[in-house]
Amino acid sequence: MNRKGFTLIELLIVVVIIGILAAIAIPKFANTKEKAYLASMKSDLRNLVTAEEAYFADSVKYTTNLGTAFATTSGVVGPTIATSADGWTAWVKHTTTTKTCAIYVGSTSFAPANKEGEPKCI
């Protein structure tokens, strides 16, 4: 009698190999999602710079309330904006990560941002 098909051992070996590959790929996928959340927060902060400078061009002052002139990406909470004598600082966070990102314009630095106009995350 000639039987065709796979044995139970062959099928178990394939399942084990797929499990090992999944164990390697899942943490890398989670790290990629974290990077995407950080990128969306940084992008929102860069857009905030544009909105604040447009407001400054019209009013010759910075504001903490841009109203409808600025909207964040889905999941991004904030921004929390504080004005200073010669600029402003802001920070945002995301609903799915514990990290926050900050940016500042002017002479008052705001951790973790250490370079004016460049968003940084912690």
C-alpha positions as CSV (number, residue, x, y, z in Angstrom):
1,M,0.0,0.0,0.0
2,N,1.4,3.4,-1.0
3,R,0.4,6.3,1.3
4,K,1.0,9.9,0.4
5,G,1.2,12.8,2.8
6,F,3.1,14.2,5.8
7,T,3.9,12.4,9.0
8,L,3.1,13.8,12.4
9,I,6.8,14.4,13.1
10,E,7.2,16.4,9.9
11,L,4.2,18.6,10.7
12,L,5.5,19.2,14.3
13,I,8.9,20.3,13.0
14,V,7.2,22.8,10.7
15,V,5.1,24.2,13.5
16,V,8.1,24.5,15.8
17,I,10.1,26.4,13.0
18,I,7.1,28.8,12.5
19,G,6.9,29.4,16.2
20,I,10.6,30.2,16.4
21,L,10.3,32.7,13.5
22,A,7.2,34.3,15.1
23,A,9.1,34.7,18.4
24,I,11.8,36.6,16.5
25,A,9.5,38.7,14.4
26,I,6.9,39.9,17.0
27,P,9.3,42.0,19.2
28,K,10.7,43.6,16.1
29,F,7.1,44.5,15.0
30,A,6.4,46.1,18.4
31,N,9.5,48.2,18.1
32,T,8.4,49.4,14.7
33,K,5.1,50.5,16.1
34,E,6.8,52.5,18.9
35,K,9.0,54.2,16.3
36,A,5.9,55.1,14.3
37,Y,4.2,56.7,17.3
38,L,7.4,58.7,18.0
39,A,7.5,59.8,14.4
40,S,3.9,61.0,14.5
41,M,4.6,63.0,17.7
42,K,7.7,64.6,16.2
43,S,5.8,65.5,13.0
44,D,3.0,67.2,15.0
45,L,5.6,69.2,16.9
46,R,7.2,70.3,13.6
47,N,3.8,71.3,12.3
48,L,3.2,73.2,15.6
49,V,6.4,75.3,14.8
50,T,4.8,76.3,11.5
51,A,1.5,77.2,13.1
52,E,3.1,79.2,15.9
53,E,5.3,81.1,13.5
54,A,2.3,81.9,11.2
55,Y,0.5,83.2,14.3
56,F,3.6,85.2,15.3
57,A,3.8,86.7,11.8
58,D,0.2,88.0,12.1
59,S,0.2,89.0,15.8
60,V,3.8,89.7,16.7
61,K,3.4,87.3,19.7
62,Y,3.2,83.6,20.5
63,T,0.1,81.9,21.8
64,T,-0.9,78.9,23.9
65,N,-4.2,78.5,22.0
66,L,-4.0,78.1,18.3
67,G,-7.6,77.0,18.0
68,T,-8.4,75.4,14.7
69,A,-5.1,76.5,13.1
70,F,-3.5,73.3,14.5
71,A,-4.7,69.7,14.8
72,T,-2.8,66.7,16.0
73,T,-2.5,63.2,14.6
74,S,-4.9,60.5,15.9
75,G,-3.7,59.3,19.2
76,V,-1.4,62.2,20.0
77,V,-2.4,64.1,23.2
78,G,-1.6,67.8,23.4
79,P,0.3,69.9,22.7
80,T,0.8,71.6,26.0
81,I,2.3,75.0,25.1
82,A,3.9,77.6,27.4
83,T,5.1,81.0,26.2
84,S,8.2,82.7,27.4
85,A,9.6,86.2,27.0
86,D,11.2,85.4,23.6
87,G,9.6,82.1,22.5
88,W,7.6,79.1,23.6
89,T,7.9,75.5,24.7
90,A,5.6,72.6,24.0
91,W,5.3,68.8,24.6
92,V,3.0,66.1,23.4
93,K,2.4,62.4,24.4
94,H,0.7,59.5,22.7
95,T,-2.1,57.3,24.1
96,T,-0.3,54.0,23.4
97,T,3.2,54.8,24.6
98,T,4.7,56.2,27.8
99,K,7.2,58.4,26.0
100,T,6.8,62.2,25.5
101,C,8.3,64.6,23.0
102,A,9.2,68.2,23.5
103,I,10.3,71.2,21.4
104,Y,11.2,74.8,22.1
105,V,11.7,78.0,20.2
106,G,13.7,80.9,21.9
107,S,16.3,80.8,24.6
108,T,14.5,78.8,27.2
109,S,15.3,75.1,26.6
110,F,12.8,72.4,27.5
111,A,14.0,68.9,28.3
112,P,14.5,66.6,26.5
113,A,14.8,69.1,23.6
114,N,18.3,70.5,23.6
115,K,18.4,72.2,20.2
116,E,16.0,75.0,19.3
117,G,13.3,73.9,16.9
118,E,14.2,70.2,17.0
119,P,11.8,67.8,18.7
120,K,13.3,65.2,21.0
121,C,11.6,62.3,22.8
122,I,12.2,60.5,26.0
